[in-house]
């Protein structure tokens, strides 16, 4: 079974849970930017949680399958269109498990909430692993190249649970699809700020440390005010335009230290940078705290200009 890419969209990457444990080689963990959304797609399909999915930035993907396939679309919310080989067309939404007949095409449109959509296929995307992972690292260039029209992806057999036996012959979801329970879209603010001044900020939970001792108490007060996602945002990191410069006790830099996904670095200009999955393995700016995994997922789904605030978690 294989999937042919007819249109790739702005950026279509193969991702899995990443390649942790190689920082000594200068290789970061990578993996899906919204881990919960990627994991949900695989869980809905009865596929090994370590299998690979497609991560789509701003949708735009069109693909065709040469055999019957079962897929799940999670993450950013948007329109999904399935067209059969006979030309009949039906629409679906993010959060459905769909059966595709041989020769069917699947189109994932631009999201109306969130920025990253995840496409899982029962059995997983099969590409050669690099250092134990099928993830694309956009900083180092490791892993499979971004998809382009004409690429053909093999589908693996990493099926687990009750679907594991004879899964190819067992068919899949009903033709109408199966709605997933609960929301699968990004956890973004959809209400107003209570004063009718626009969307409420997305609150990002921060675990203090390891260098919060290099910041005065006023730093947390600034972070708690509403800032905005800047135009400098990708899988490496997201710069935040804060309500005001985040103060530091000293502007001197520190020796480089190991970095992790979600680390909140504060350069001398006071504009925080939150590291994403393709972050550098070391950094020389003090880290005031680290986002929780859930908050890192939420940040990965925000467009430039989205309001955010940071909430220090209690010890």
C-alpha positions as CSV (number, residue, x, y, z in Angstrom):
1,X,0.0,0.0,0.0
2,X,1.3,3.5,-0.8
3,X,0.2,7.1,-0.9
4,X,1.1,9.4,-3.8
5,X,1.5,13.1,-3.0
6,X,-0.4,15.2,-5.6
7,X,0.1,18.5,-3.8
8,X,2.2,19.0,-0.7
9,X,1.1,22.4,0.6
10,X,3.4,24.9,2.4
11,X,5.2,22.3,4.4
12,X,4.5,18.6,4.8
13,X,6.8,16.7,7.0
14,X,7.1,13.1,8.3
15,X,7.2,13.1,12.1
16,X,7.1,10.6,14.9
17,X,8.0,10.7,18.6
18,X,11.5,12.0,17.7
19,X,15.0,10.8,18.4
20,X,15.9,11.6,22.0
21,X,19.2,10.7,23.5
22,X,21.6,12.1,20.8
23,X,22.4,15.5,22.3
24,X,26.0,14.5,22.7
25,X,26.2,14.2,18.9
26,X,24.6,17.6,18.5
27,X,21.3,16.1,17.4
28,X,18.1,17.3,19.0
29,X,15.0,15.3,19.7
30,X,12.7,16.7,17.0
31,X,9.3,14.8,16.6
32,X,5.8,16.2,16.2
33,X,5.3,19.8,17.2
34,X,1.9,19.0,18.7
35,X,2.6,15.7,20.3
36,X,-0.9,15.1,21.6
37,X,-2.5,15.6,18.2
38,X,-0.1,13.2,16.5
39,X,-0.5,10.6,19.2
40,X,-4.3,10.9,18.9
41,X,-4.3,10.1,15.2
42,X,-2.3,6.9,15.8
43,X,-4.4,5.9,18.8
44,X,-7.6,6.2,16.7
45,X,-6.2,3.9,14.1
46,X,-4.9,1.2,16.4
47,X,-1.4,2.0,15.2
48,X,1.8,1.7,17.2
49,X,2.4,5.1,19.1
50,X,6.0,5.1,17.8
51,X,4.8,5.1,14.1
52,X,5.1,8.1,11.8
53,X,2.5,10.5,10.7
54,X,2.4,13.5,8.4
55,X,2.6,17.0,9.9
56,X,1.0,19.7,7.7
57,X,1.6,23.4,8.1
58,X,-1.4,25.3,7.0
59,X,-3.0,22.3,5.2
60,X,-2.8,22.2,1.4
61,X,-2.1,18.5,1.1
62,X,-3.7,16.4,-1.6
63,X,-2.8,12.7,-1.9
64,X,-4.1,9.5,-3.6
65,X,-4.0,5.9,-2.2
66,X,-3.5,2.9,-4.5
67,X,-5.2,0.5,-2.0
68,X,-7.9,0.8,0.6
69,X,-6.7,2.7,3.6
70,X,-7.9,4.0,6.9
71,X,-6.8,7.5,8.0
72,X,-7.3,9.9,10.8
73,X,-7.0,13.7,10.7
74,X,-6.3,15.6,13.9
75,X,-4.8,18.8,15.1
76,X,-5.7,22.1,13.5
77,X,-9.4,22.2,12.5
78,X,-10.4,22.5,8.9
79,X,-12.2,21.0,6.0
80,X,-11.3,17.5,4.7
81,X,-12.5,16.4,1.3
82,X,-12.5,12.8,0.0
83,X,-13.0,12.1,-3.7
84,X,-13.5,8.5,-4.9
85,X,-12.1,7.2,-8.2
86,X,-15.6,7.5,-9.7
87,X,-15.6,11.2,-8.9
88,X,-18.1,11.2,-6.0
89,X,-17.1,13.7,-3.4
90,X,-17.8,14.0,0.3
91,X,-16.6,16.3,3.0
92,X,-15.5,15.6,6.5
93,X,-13.8,17.5,9.3
94,X,-10.8,17.3,11.4
95,X,-11.5,14.7,14.1
96,X,-12.8,11.9,11.8
97,X,-11.5,8.4,11.0
98,X,-12.1,7.8,7.3
99,X,-11.9,4.8,5.0
100,X,-10.4,5.5,1.6
101,X,-11.1,3.2,-1.3
102,X,-8.3,2.4,-3.8
103,X,-7.9,5.4,-6.1
104,X,-9.5,7.9,-3.7
105,X,-7.9,11.3,-3.1
106,X,-7.8,13.1,0.2
107,X,-7.6,16.8,0.4
108,X,-6.8,18.7,3.6
109,X,-7.7,22.4,3.4
110,X,-6.3,25.4,5.1
111,X,-7.2,25.3,8.8
112,X,-9.7,27.8,10.3
113,X,-8.3,27.2,13.8
114,X,-4.7,26.3,14.5
115,X,-1.8,25.9,12.0
116,X,-0.6,22.2,12.1
117,X,-2.8,19.3,11.0
118,X,-1.7,15.6,11.5
119,X,-2.6,12.8,9.1
120,X,-2.2,9.3,10.4
121,X,-2.7,6.1,8.3
122,X,-3.4,2.7,9.8
123,X,0.0,0.9,9.8
124,X,2.0,4.2,9.9
125,X,4.1,6.0,7.3
126,X,7.1,3.8,6.3
127,X,10.3,5.7,5.6
128,X,13.9,4.8,6.4
129,X,14.7,5.8,10.0
130,X,17.7,8.0,10.9
131,X,19.2,7.5,14.3
132,X,16.1,5.5,15.3
133,X,13.5,8.1,14.1
134,X,11.6,8.9,11.0
135,X,11.2,12.5,12.0
136,X,12.4,15.5,9.9
137,X,14.7,17.8,11.8
138,X,14.4,21.2,10.1
139,X,17.5,22.6,11.9
140,X,20.0,19.9,11.0
141,X,18.3,18.5,7.9
142,X,18.2,15.0,9.3
143,X,15.4,12.7,8.3
144,X,13.2,12.5,5.3
145,X,13.0,15.6,3.1
146,X,9.9,17.8,3.1
147,X,7.3,16.2,0.8
148,X,6.8,17.5,-2.8
149,X,4.3,16.6,-5.5
150,X,5.1,13.2,-7.0
151,X,6.5,11.6,-3.8
152,X,5.2,8.2,-3.0
153,X,5.1,7.0,0.7
154,X,4.9,3.4,1.7
155,X,2.5,2.4,4.4
156,X,3.8,0.1,7.2
157,X,2.2,-2.6,9.3
158,X,2.7,-1.2,12.8
159,X,-0.8,-2.1,13.9
160,X,-1.5,-3.0,17.5
161,X,-4.5,-4.1,19.6
162,X,-7.6,-5.7,18.3
163,X,-6.9,-4.7,14.7
164,X,-3.5,-6.3,14.6
165,X,-4.6,-9.7,13.1
166,X,-5.4,-9.7,9.4
167,X,-5.9,-5.9,9.5
168,X,-5.5,-5.4,5.7
169,X,-8.4,-7.7,5.0
170,X,-10.5,-6.5,7.9
171,X,-11.5,-3.3,6.2
172,X,-11.8,-0.3,8.4
173,X,-14.0,2.5,9.5
174,X,-17.5,2.9,8.0
175,X,-17.7,4.8,4.8
176,X,-19.2,7.8,6.6
177,X,-16.3,7.9,9.0
178,X,-16.1,7.7,12.8
179,X,-16.2,10.9,14.8
180,X,-13.6,11.1,17.5
181,X,-14.8,11.8,21.0
182,X,-13.8,15.2,22.3
183,X,-12.2,18.0,20.5
184,X,-9.1,17.3,18.4
185,X,-8.3,20.8,17.5
186,X,-5.6,23.0,19.1
187,X,-6.2,24.3,22.6
188,X,-6.5,28.0,21.6
189,X,-8.5,30.9,23.1
190,X,-11.8,31.3,21.4
191,X,-13.6,33.7,23.7
192,X,-12.9,37.4,24.4
193,X,-10.8,38.8,27.2
194,X,-14.0,39.7,29.1
195,X,-13.9,43.3,28.1
196,X,-14.8,42.8,24.4
197,X,-11.3,43.6,23.3
198,X,-10.6,40.5,21.1
199,X,-9.7,36.9,21.8
200,X,-8.5,35.9,25.3
201,X,-4.8,35.0,25.6
202,X,-3.7,31.4,25.5
203,X,-2.3,30.7,28.9
204,X,1.0,28.8,28.8
205,X,2.0,27.0,31.9
206,X,5.6,27.3,32.9
207,X,7.7,25.1,35.3
208,X,10.2,27.6,36.9
209,X,13.9,27.0,36.4
210,X,16.6,26.1,35.9
211,X,17.8,29.8,35.9
212,X,14.9,31.6,37.4
213,X,17.3,32.8,40.1
214,X,18.8,35.1,37.5
215,X,15.5,37.1,37.2
216,X,13.9,39.5,39.6
217,X,10.3,38.9,40.8
218,X,9.1,41.5,38.3
219,X,10.0,39.1,35.4
220,X,7.1,36.8,36.2
221,X,4.7,39.8,36.4
222,X,5.7,40.8,32.9
223,X,5.3,37.3,31.6
224,X,1.8,37.1,33.1
225,X,0.7,40.1,31.1
226,X,-0.7,39.5,27.6
227,X,2.0,39.4,24.8
228,X,1.8,38.1,21.3
229,X,3.3,35.5,19.1
230,X,5.7,37.3,16.8
231,X,6.4,36.6,13.1
232,X,9.5,34.7,14.0
233,X,8.0,31.3,14.6
234,X,8.8,27.9,13.3
235,X,9.7,24.4,14.5
236,X,13.0,25.6,16.0
237,X,11.4,28.2,18.3
238,X,8.8,31.0,18.7
239,X,9.7,34.5,19.7
240,X,7.2,36.3,21.9
241,X,6.5,40.0,21.7
242,X,5.9,40.7,25.4
243,X,3.9,43.5,27.0
244,X,7.2,44.9,28.1
245,X,10.8,43.7,28.2
246,X,11.3,40.8,30.7
247,X,13.8,42.1,33.2
248,X,16.9,40.2,34.1
249,X,19.1,40.6,37.2
250,X,22.1,40.8,34.8
251,X,22.5,41.2,31.1
252,X,25.7,39.1,31.0
253,X,25.4,35.8,29.3
254,X,26.0,32.4,30.9
255,X,28.0,29.4,29.7
256,X,26.0,27.4,27.1
257,X,23.7,24.8,28.7
258,X,21.6,22.0,27.4
259,X,18.2,23.0,26.0
260,X,14.9,21.1,25.8
261,X,11.6,21.6,24.0
262,X,9.5,24.3,25.7
263,X,12.5,26.1,27.3
264,X,11.8,29.8,27.7
265,X,15.0,31.7,27.0
266,X,15.2,35.4,27.7
267,X,17.8,37.3,25.7
268,X,19.2,40.6,26.7
269,X,16.4,42.5,24.8
270,X,13.8,40.9,27.1
271,X,11.8,39.2,24.4
272,X,11.3,35.5,25.3
273,X,12.1,32.7,22.9
274,X,10.3,29.4,23.4
275,X,12.1,26.4,21.9
276,X,10.2,24.0,19.7
277,X,11.0,20.3,18.8
278,X,13.9,21.2,16.4
279,X,15.7,23.5,19.0
280,X,19.5,23.7,19.2
281,X,20.9,21.3,21.8
282,X,22.6,24.2,23.7
283,X,22.0,27.9,24.4
284,X,23.6,30.7,26.2
285,X,20.7,32.8,27.4
286,X,19.2,32.1,30.8
287,X,16.1,29.9,30.8
288,X,13.5,31.2,33.3
289,X,11.3,28.1,32.9
290,X,10.1,25.3,30.7
291,X,6.6,24.9,29.3
292,X,4.5,21.9,30.1
293,X,4.1,19.4,27.2
294,X,0.5,20.5,26.8
295,X,1.4,24.2,26.6
296,X,4.2,23.4,24.1
297,X,1.5,21.7,22.0
298,X,-0.8,24.7,22.3
299,X,2.0,27.1,21.3
300,X,2.8,25.1,18.2
301,X,-0.8,25.7,16.9
302,X,-0.7,29.5,17.2
303,X,-0.5,32.0,14.3
304,X,1.7,35.2,14.5
305,X,-0.3,37.8,16.4
306,X,-2.1,35.4,18.7
307,X,-2.3,36.7,22.3
308,X,-0.5,34.6,25.0
309,X,0.5,34.9,28.6
310,X,2.7,32.8,30.8
311,X,1.5,31.3,34.1
312,X,4.1,30.2,36.7
313,X,3.2,26.8,38.1
314,X,3.3,26.4,41.9
315,X,6.1,24.3,43.3
